Amino acid sequence: MRQLLLIDDDDAIREITTRYLKRAGFEVVGAADAAEAASQLKTRFFDLAIVDIMLPDGNGLDIARKAISDFGLPVIMMTALGGIGEKSAAFRLGSDDYIVKPFDPNELVLRVEAVLKRVAESA
């Protein structure tokens, strides 16, 4: 089963997103802030990280950068920030996809599946 790290400080978004991802066959570990995400990254293996940019104790772009550079994870940014500046920053640091809130959770599942498929095919 594929392991996903879902980093978002909004409990409701984490809960509903987790429900959809689990229904699609993924195991999901949630983190409400950057510190919890950093701890999870150090102690568990993940296949992909889904990262919100605005976290109460840091910038999700920093967590995404760490996930990519230190752990080789594909990353999907999931955030309310839809400006080209934020998108550019995310893609320049190596994010694989970017989805703007609000979104349909089914679309996120499809994006996760597509990124994981691309990663598997390039391995």
OpenMM code with the backbone's topology and positions (N, CA, C; nanometers):
from openmm import Vec3, app, unit

residues = "MET ARG GLN LEU LEU LEU ILE ASP ASP ASP ASP ALA ILE ARG GLU ILE THR THR ARG TYR LEU LYS ARG ALA GLY PHE GLU VAL VAL GLY ALA ALA ASP ALA ALA GLU ALA ALA SER GLN LEU LYS THR ARG PHE PHE ASP LEU ALA ILE VAL ASP ILE MET LEU PRO ASP GLY ASN GLY LEU ASP ILE ALA ARG LYS ALA ILE SER ASP PHE GLY LEU PRO VAL ILE MET MET THR ALA LEU GLY GLY ILE GLY GLU LYS SER ALA ALA PHE ARG LEU GLY SER ASP ASP TYR ILE VAL LYS PRO PHE ASP PRO ASN GLU LEU VAL LEU ARG VAL GLU ALA VAL LEU LYS ARG VAL ALA GLU SER ALA".split()
positions = [
    Vec3(0.0839, -0.1172, 0.0000),
    Vec3(0.0000, 0.0000, 0.0000),
    Vec3(0.0893, 0.1248, 0.0000),
    Vec3(0.0572, 0.2206, -0.0840),
    Vec3(0.1343, 0.3447, -0.0943),
    Vec3(0.1122, 0.4325, 0.0283),
    Vec3(0.2215, 0.4892, 0.0787),
    Vec3(0.2203, 0.5721, 0.1994),
    Vec3(0.2258, 0.7197, 0.1603),
    Vec3(0.1307, 0.7975, 0.2084),
    Vec3(0.1259, 0.9391, 0.1784),
    Vec3(0.1384, 1.0212, 0.3063),
    Vec3(0.2101, 1.1323, 0.2988),
    Vec3(0.2164, 1.2284, 0.4083),
    Vec3(0.1338, 1.3495, 0.3669),
    Vec3(0.0309, 1.3792, 0.4443),
    Vec3(-0.0600, 1.4905, 0.4166),
    Vec3(-0.0372, 1.5990, 0.5207),
    Vec3(0.0144, 1.7137, 0.4766),
    Vec3(0.0507, 1.8221, 0.5676),
    Vec3(-0.0432, 1.9399, 0.5445),
    Vec3(-0.1316, 1.9638, 0.6417),
    Vec3(-0.2257, 2.0750, 0.6351),
    Vec3(-0.2720, 2.1066, 0.7752),
    Vec3(-0.2763, 2.2329, 0.8119),
    Vec3(-0.3166, 2.2703, 0.9470),
    Vec3(-0.4677, 2.2712, 0.9680),
    Vec3(-0.5458, 2.2589, 0.8632),
    Vec3(-0.6914, 2.2577, 0.8735),
    Vec3(-0.7392, 2.1146, 0.8968),
    Vec3(-0.7903, 2.0882, 1.0174),
    Vec3(-0.8347, 1.9526, 1.0534),
    Vec3(-0.9397, 1.8993, 0.9576),
    Vec3(-1.0364, 1.9822, 0.9197),
    Vec3(-1.1450, 1.9369, 0.8320),
    Vec3(-1.0918, 1.8962, 0.6949),
    Vec3(-1.0007, 1.9749, 0.6407),
    Vec3(-0.9429, 1.9406, 0.5100),
    Vec3(-0.8626, 1.8116, 0.5203),
    Vec3(-0.7836, 1.7980, 0.6277),
    Vec3(-0.7059, 1.6748, 0.6459),
    Vec3(-0.7984, 1.5547, 0.6573),
    Vec3(-0.9065, 1.5676, 0.7321),
    Vec3(-0.9967, 1.4541, 0.7525),
    Vec3(-1.0665, 1.4112, 0.6243),
    Vec3(-1.1251, 1.5054, 0.5511),
    Vec3(-1.1975, 1.4664, 0.4298),
    Vec3(-1.1016, 1.4172, 0.3224),
    Vec3(-0.9860, 1.4825, 0.3100),
    Vec3(-0.8872, 1.4397, 0.2107),
    Vec3(-0.8358, 1.3002, 0.2441),
    Vec3(-0.8108, 1.2759, 0.3711),
    Vec3(-0.7656, 1.1428, 0.4148),
    Vec3(-0.8699, 1.0378, 0.3812),
    Vec3(-0.9954, 1.0690, 0.4052),
    Vec3(-1.1029, 0.9732, 0.3766),
    Vec3(-1.1034, 0.9332, 0.2287),
    Vec3(-1.0928, 1.0302, 0.1393),
    Vec3(-1.0931, 1.0015, -0.0043),
    Vec3(-0.9688, 0.9229, -0.0456),
    Vec3(-0.8537, 0.9619, 0.0078),
    Vec3(-0.7303, 0.8920, -0.0282),
    Vec3(-0.7298, 0.7484, 0.0233),
    Vec3(-0.7802, 0.7274, 0.1442),
    Vec3(-0.7881, 0.5910, 0.1980),
    Vec3(-0.8851, 0.5067, 0.1161),
    Vec3(-0.9957, 0.5652, 0.0766),
    Vec3(-1.0925, 0.4927, -0.0064),
    Vec3(-1.0295, 0.4501, -0.1389),
    Vec3(-0.9308, 0.5273, -0.1865),
    Vec3(-0.8607, 0.4944, -0.3110),
    Vec3(-0.7469, 0.3944, -0.2889),
    Vec3(-0.7264, 0.3530, -0.1635),
    Vec3(-0.6278, 0.2493, -0.1364),
    Vec3(-0.4943, 0.2970, -0.0819),
    Vec3(-0.4851, 0.4221, -0.0414),
    Vec3(-0.3604, 0.4756, 0.0127),
    Vec3(-0.3634, 0.4739, 0.1650),
    Vec3(-0.2449, 0.4586, 0.2248),
    Vec3(-0.2324, 0.4816, 0.3681),
    Vec3(-0.1893, 0.6271, 0.3849),
    Vec3(-0.2555, 0.6992, 0.4750),
    Vec3(-0.2315, 0.8420, 0.4901),
    Vec3(-0.1908, 0.8731, 0.6335),
    Vec3(-0.0819, 0.9476, 0.6463),
    Vec3(-0.0380, 0.9994, 0.7759),
    Vec3(-0.0530, 1.1502, 0.7681),
    Vec3(-0.1253, 1.2072, 0.8631),
    Vec3(-0.1475, 1.3504, 0.8641),
    Vec3(-0.0496, 1.4226, 0.9541),
    Vec3(-0.0207, 1.5474, 0.9177),
    Vec3(0.0619, 1.6361, 1.0006),
    Vec3(-0.0029, 1.7737, 0.9951),
    Vec3(-0.0170, 1.8372, 1.1127),
    Vec3(-0.0857, 1.9655, 1.1215),
    Vec3(0.0085, 2.0855, 1.1107),
    Vec3(0.1384, 2.0605, 1.1169),
    Vec3(0.2330, 2.1724, 1.1087),
    Vec3(0.3687, 2.1228, 1.0583),
    Vec3(0.4595, 2.2177, 1.0399),
    Vec3(0.5908, 2.1853, 0.9837),
    Vec3(0.6721, 2.0961, 1.0764),
    Vec3(0.6643, 2.1200, 1.2060),
    Vec3(0.7421, 2.0388, 1.3013),
    Vec3(0.6967, 1.8934, 1.2988),
    Vec3(0.5665, 1.8722, 1.2981),
    Vec3(0.5132, 1.7356, 1.2930),
    Vec3(0.5500, 1.6690, 1.1606),
    Vec3(0.5445, 1.7450, 1.0522),
    Vec3(0.5813, 1.6911, 0.9207),
    Vec3(0.7279, 1.6504, 0.9184),
    Vec3(0.8151, 1.7353, 0.9726),
    Vec3(0.9582, 1.7038, 0.9760),
    Vec3(0.9834, 1.5772, 1.0571),
    Vec3(0.9142, 1.5628, 1.1670),
    Vec3(0.9276, 1.4431, 1.2503),
    Vec3(0.8823, 1.3184, 1.1752),
    Vec3(0.7702, 1.3270, 1.1064),
    Vec3(0.7193, 1.2129, 1.0295),
    Vec3(0.8164, 1.1754, 0.9181),
    Vec3(0.8717, 1.2739, 0.8513),
    Vec3(0.9666, 1.2461, 0.7431),
    Vec3(1.0896, 1.1713, 0.7932),
    Vec3(1.1320, 1.2006, 0.9151),
    Vec3(1.2511, 1.1370, 0.9709),
    Vec3(1.2256, 0.9947, 1.0200),
    Vec3(1.1008, 0.9635, 1.0524),
    Vec3(1.0732, 0.8353, 1.1183),
    Vec3(0.9973, 0.7352, 1.0334),
    Vec3(0.9442, 0.7763, 0.9189),
    Vec3(0.8644, 0.6856, 0.8367),
    Vec3(0.9039, 0.6988, 0.6909),
    Vec3(0.8679, 0.5958, 0.6143),
    Vec3(0.8877, 0.5994, 0.4697),
    Vec3(0.7575, 0.6456, 0.4047),
    Vec3(0.7694, 0.7347, 0.3073),
    Vec3(0.6532, 0.7804, 0.2315),
    Vec3(0.6815, 0.7707, 0.0830),
    Vec3(0.5743, 0.7498, 0.0059),
    Vec3(0.5841, 0.7467, -0.1395),
    Vec3(0.5601, 0.8841, -0.2010),
    Vec3(0.4898, 0.9730, -0.1267),
    Vec3(0.4534, 1.1038, -0.1796),
    Vec3(0.4116, 1.1922, -0.0633),
    Vec3(0.4373, 1.3229, -0.0769),
    Vec3(0.3912, 1.4200, 0.0231),
    Vec3(0.2961, 1.5188, -0.0430),
    Vec3(0.1896, 1.5520, 0.0290),
    Vec3(0.0937, 1.6547, -0.0114),
    Vec3(0.1098, 1.7666, 0.0905),
    Vec3(0.1450, 1.8861, 0.0432),
    Vec3(0.1901, 1.9911, 0.1339),
    Vec3(0.1132, 2.1220, 0.1122),
    Vec3(0.0600, 2.1755, 0.2226),
    Vec3(0.0005, 2.3093, 0.2216),
    Vec3(0.1139, 2.4098, 0.2381),
    Vec3(0.1042, 2.5242, 0.1742),
    Vec3(0.2092, 2.6256, 0.1863),
    Vec3(0.2015, 2.6988, 0.3196),
    Vec3(0.0806, 2.7378, 0.3596),
    Vec3(0.0652, 2.8186, 0.4812),
    Vec3(0.0456, 2.7283, 0.6029),
    Vec3(0.1509, 2.7168, 0.6823),
    Vec3(0.1465, 2.6365, 0.8042),
    Vec3(0.1694, 2.7283, 0.9240),
    Vec3(0.1154, 2.6933, 1.0392),
    Vec3(0.1249, 2.7838, 1.1543),
    Vec3(0.2675, 2.8057, 1.2055),
    Vec3(0.3574, 2.7137, 1.1781),
    Vec3(0.4937, 2.7253, 1.2306),
    Vec3(0.6008, 2.7278, 1.1219),
    Vec3(0.5600, 2.7570, 1.0007),
    Vec3(0.6593, 2.7614, 0.8946),
    Vec3(0.5967, 2.7656, 0.7568),
    Vec3(0.6818, 2.7642, 0.6576),
    Vec3(0.6395, 2.7696, 0.5186),
    Vec3(0.6423, 2.6288, 0.4600),
    Vec3(0.5301, 2.5878, 0.4022),
    Vec3(0.5232, 2.4558, 0.3409),
    Vec3(0.6221, 2.4363, 0.2278),
    Vec3(0.6641, 2.5448, 0.1639),
    Vec3(0.7654, 2.5317, 0.0584),
    Vec3(0.8961, 2.4777, 0.1157),
    Vec3(0.9290, 2.5162, 0.2394),
    Vec3(1.0500, 2.4637, 0.3027),
    Vec3(1.0378, 2.3141, 0.3294),
    Vec3(0.9201, 2.2712, 0.3740),
    Vec3(0.8962, 2.1276, 0.3971),
    Vec3(0.9009, 2.0527, 0.2640),
    Vec3(0.8398, 2.1100, 0.1604),
    Vec3(0.8422, 2.0463, 0.0285),
    Vec3(0.9859, 2.0318, -0.0210),
    Vec3(1.0657, 2.1366, -0.0054),
    Vec3(1.2065, 2.1325, -0.0474),
    Vec3(1.2804, 2.0197, 0.0240),
    Vec3(1.2576, 2.0074, 0.1549),
    Vec3(1.3224, 1.9027, 0.2344),
    Vec3(1.2760, 1.7636, 0.1882),
    Vec3(1.1461, 1.7482, 0.1642),
    Vec3(1.0923, 1.6195, 0.1193),
    Vec3(1.1536, 1.5779, -0.0134),
    Vec3(1.1735, 1.6746, -0.1005),
    Vec3(1.2295, 1.6461, -0.2327),
    Vec3(1.3799, 1.6195, -0.2239),
    Vec3(1.4524, 1.7116, -0.1616),
    Vec3(1.5989, 1.7000, -0.1634),
    Vec3(1.6527, 1.5940, -0.0683),
    Vec3(1.5957, 1.5826, 0.0511),
    Vec3(1.6494, 1.4885, 0.1499),
    Vec3(1.5912, 1.3482, 0.1383),
    Vec3(1.4670, 1.3384, 0.0892),
    Vec3(1.4001, 1.2083, 0.0888),
    Vec3(1.3581, 1.1619, -0.0504),
    Vec3(1.3793, 1.2432, -0.1515),
    Vec3(1.3475, 1.2057, -0.2886),
    Vec3(1.1998, 1.1847, -0.3152),
    Vec3(1.1147, 1.2524, -0.2386),
    Vec3(0.9707, 1.2315, -0.2532),
    Vec3(0.9113, 1.3184, -0.3631),
    Vec3(0.8169, 1.2638, -0.4371),
    Vec3(0.7346, 1.3506, -0.5207),
    Vec3(0.6441, 1.4316, -0.4282),
    Vec3(0.6129, 1.5539, -0.4693),
    Vec3(0.5344, 1.6446, -0.3861),
    Vec3(0.4230, 1.7084, -0.4677),
    Vec3(0.3049, 1.7127, -0.4063),
    Vec3(0.1928, 1.7886, -0.4601),
    Vec3(0.1639, 1.8996, -0.3599),
    Vec3(0.1680, 2.0228, -0.4070),
    Vec3(0.1312, 2.1355, -0.3222),
    Vec3(-0.0214, 2.1465, -0.3248),
    Vec3(-0.0812, 2.1670, -0.2064),
    Vec3(-0.2261, 2.1768, -0.1923),
    Vec3(-0.2531, 2.2992, -0.1061),
    Vec3(-0.2929, 2.4104, -0.1683),
    Vec3(-0.2965, 2.5361, -0.0950),
    Vec3(-0.4025, 2.6319, -0.1471),
    Vec3(-0.4379, 2.7271, -0.0645),
    Vec3(-0.5322, 2.8316, -0.1054),
    Vec3(-0.4633, 2.9394, -0.1888),
    Vec3(-0.3313, 2.9396, -0.1901),
    Vec3(-0.2555, 3.0403, -0.2650),
    Vec3(-0.2462, 2.9994, -0.4114),
    Vec3(-0.3198, 3.0707, -0.4962),
    Vec3(-0.3266, 3.0326, -0.6362),
    Vec3(-0.2550, 3.1253, -0.7308),
    Vec3(-0.1750, 3.2170, -0.6759),
    Vec3(-0.1052, 3.3120, -0.7615),
    Vec3(0.0119, 3.2494, -0.8347),
    Vec3(0.0506, 3.3129, -0.9435),
    Vec3(0.1601, 3.2601, -1.0241),
    Vec3(0.2914, 3.2615, -0.9465),
    Vec3(0.3084, 3.3552, -0.8541),
    Vec3(0.4310, 3.3600, -0.7741),
    Vec3(0.4481, 3.2358, -0.6890),
    Vec3(0.3417, 3.1960, -0.6208),
    Vec3(0.3468, 3.0756, -0.5373),
    Vec3(0.3651, 2.9511, -0.6224),
    Vec3(0.2920, 2.9456, -0.7332),
    Vec3(0.3044, 2.8293, -0.8221),
    Vec3(0.4462, 2.8198, -0.8779),
    Vec3(0.5012, 2.9325, -0.9208),
    Vec3(0.6373, 2.9335, -0.9755),
    Vec3(0.7365, 2.8843, -0.8717),
    Vec3(0.7239, 2.9351, -0.7484),
    Vec3(0.8158, 2.8934, -0.6420),
    Vec3(0.8067, 2.7432, -0.6186),
    Vec3(0.6850, 2.6915, -0.6161),
    Vec3(0.6659, 2.5480, -0.5917),
    Vec3(0.7257, 2.4633, -0.7036),
    Vec3(0.6998, 2.5001, -0.8264),
    Vec3(0.7518, 2.4204, -0.9372),
    Vec3(0.9036, 2.4352, -0.9508),
    Vec3(0.9564, 2.5523, -0.9212),
    Vec3(1.1013, 2.5720, -0.9307),
    Vec3(1.1775, 2.4909, -0.8273),
    Vec3(1.1162, 2.4652, -0.7131),
    Vec3(1.1856, 2.3842, -0.6128),
    Vec3(1.1701, 2.2349, -0.6396),
    Vec3(1.0849, 2.1994, -0.7374),
    Vec3(1.0745, 2.0601, -0.7775),
    Vec3(0.9418, 1.9924, -0.7508),
    Vec3(0.8400, 2.0686, -0.7099),
    Vec3(0.7081, 2.0077, -0.6894),
    Vec3(0.6576, 1.9454, -0.8178),
    Vec3(0.5850, 1.8366, -0.8034),
    Vec3(0.5338, 1.7639, -0.9197),
    Vec3(0.3977, 1.8129, -0.9656),
    Vec3(0.3216, 1.8730, -0.8747),
    Vec3(0.1882, 1.9210, -0.9099),
    Vec3(0.1465, 2.0249, -0.8077),
    Vec3(0.0358, 2.0953, -0.8373),
    Vec3(-0.0111, 2.2048, -0.7544),
    Vec3(-0.1619, 2.2093, -0.7681),
    Vec3(-0.2331, 2.2028, -0.6568),
    Vec3(-0.3783, 2.2095, -0.6612),
    Vec3(-0.4238, 2.3190, -0.5652),
    Vec3(-0.5182, 2.4021, -0.6111),
    Vec3(-0.5640, 2.5174, -0.5347),
    Vec3(-0.6955, 2.4842, -0.4630),
    Vec3(-0.7005, 2.5196, -0.3339),
    Vec3(-0.8217, 2.5045, -0.2543),
    Vec3(-0.9194, 2.6153, -0.2923),
    Vec3(-1.0471, 2.5893, -0.2912),
    Vec3(-1.1100, 2.4585, -0.2685),
    Vec3(-1.0973, 2.3721, -0.3933),
    Vec3(-1.0991, 2.2415, -0.3727),
    Vec3(-1.0854, 2.1471, -0.4827),
    Vec3(-1.1756, 2.0274, -0.4552),
    Vec3(-1.2003, 1.9504, -0.5575),
    Vec3(-1.2753, 1.8257, -0.5439),
    Vec3(-1.1763, 1.7193, -0.4972),
    Vec3(-1.2020, 1.6530, -0.3836),
    Vec3(-1.1088, 1.5505, -0.3351),
    Vec3(-1.0831, 1.4398, -0.4360),
    Vec3(-1.1801, 1.4123, -0.5228),
    Vec3(-1.1590, 1.3117, -0.6269),
    Vec3(-1.0496, 1.3561, -0.7231),
    Vec3(-1.0412, 1.4866, -0.7498),
    Vec3(-0.9358, 1.5373, -0.8369),
    Vec3(-0.7987, 1.5182, -0.7718),
    Vec3(-0.7901, 1.5403, -0.6417),
    Vec3(-0.6629, 1.5187, -0.5736),
    Vec3(-0.6205, 1.3725, -0.5837),
    Vec3(-0.7145, 1.2808, -0.5646),
    Vec3(-0.6839, 1.1380, -0.5776),
    Vec3(-0.6283, 1.1095, -0.7172),
    Vec3(-0.6901, 1.1636, -0.8195),
    Vec3(-0.6426, 1.1423, -0.9563),
    Vec3(-0.5020, 1.1993, -0.9771),
    Vec3(-0.4761, 1.3156, -0.9182),
    Vec3(-0.3443, 1.3769, -0.9306),
    Vec3(-0.2382, 1.2931, -0.8587),
    Vec3(-0.2719, 1.2427, -0.7407),
    Vec3(-0.1790, 1.1557, -0.6671),
    Vec3(-0.1478, 1.0317, -0.7502),
    Vec3(-0.2504, 0.9687, -0.8036),
    Vec3(-0.2295, 0.8488, -0.8856),
    Vec3(-0.1432, 0.8788, -1.0075),
    Vec3(-0.1673, 0.9940, -1.0724),
    Vec3(-0.0894, 1.0302, -1.1923),
    Vec3(0.0577, 1.0539, -1.1573),
    Vec3(0.0841, 1.1248, -1.0481),
    Vec3(0.2232, 1.1516, -1.0094),
    Vec3(0.2932, 1.0217, -0.9748),
    Vec3(0.2284, 0.9360, -0.8969),
    Vec3(0.2907, 0.8082, -0.8598),
    Vec3(0.3159, 0.7204, -0.9819),
    Vec3(0.2259, 0.7248, -1.0788),
    Vec3(0.2457, 0.6475, -1.2019),
    Vec3(0.3668, 0.6991, -1.2786),
    Vec3(0.3782, 0.8316, -1.2903),
    Vec3(0.4947, 0.8904, -1.3589),
    Vec3(0.6245, 0.8533, -1.2887),
    Vec3(0.6237, 0.8588, -1.1576),
    Vec3(0.7440, 0.8259, -1.0807),
    Vec3(0.7820, 0.6796, -1.1028),
    Vec3(0.6842, 0.5909, -1.0994),
    Vec3(0.7106, 0.4484, -1.1190),
    Vec3(0.7630, 0.4203, -1.2593),
    Vec3(0.7085, 0.4883, -1.3575),
    Vec3(0.7513, 0.4672, -1.4965),
    Vec3(0.8921, 0.5207, -1.5220),
    Vec3(0.9324, 0.6216, -1.4474),
    Vec3(1.0658, 0.6776, -1.4708),
    Vec3(1.1737, 0.6058, -1.3892),
    Vec3(1.1329, 0.5170, -1.2997),
    Vec3(1.2294, 0.4461, -1.2161),
    Vec3(1.2947, 0.3317, -1.2896),
] * unit.nanometer
topology = app.Topology()
chain = topology.addChain("A")
for resn in residues:
    res = topology.addResidue(resn, chain)
    for name in ("N", "CA", "C"):
        topology.addAtom(name, app.Element.getBySymbol(name[0]), res)
